Amino acid sequence: MSRRANLSLMFFRIRHPFRPSPIPTSPIPFPPSIHIMPTSKFHSFSKITRTHFAIRHDLRSFSGGSSELDHNKEVDTINLKFAEAREEIEMALESKDTVYFDEEAECARAAVNEVLSMFEGLLARLPEKDRGALQRSMGLKIEQLKAELQQLDE
């Protein structure tokens, strides 16, 4: 750095010294004994009350209760459990002639039963139109899972 730049920087620091920053505000409500001063003139989150969050949270109730988004979320959960159940079956098949087979087969059966109960529960709650669409999209996967489970019993 040139000498002139060093002098400019030095004079700037003399004119504008570093100051400690004020205590920041928090959106978390504190007990009344603690008073926090806002650090700027902009909107402070410390003035937000619980009603602001409650209003945002309760907006979902105006959408008519359960929605397609809820069903999609549950389908995603079933797909995740399906993948876990297939892994359990695969691990059980790998240990077919070992001492650990019975334990791993039982884990695989429990995982498959969980997937089947979640799928059947979702089918029971859906209207007829959506039930047919779900059956077409996931029915083959569920049948595949049942067939793979039968391989354990052979």
Secondary structure as UniProt FT lines:
FT   HELIX           3..15
FT   TURN            32..33
FT   HELIX           45..47
FT   HELIX           50..58
FT   HELIX           59..63
FT   HELIX           68..94
FT   TURN            95..97
FT   TURN            99..100
FT   HELIX           101..125
FT   HELIX           128..153
//
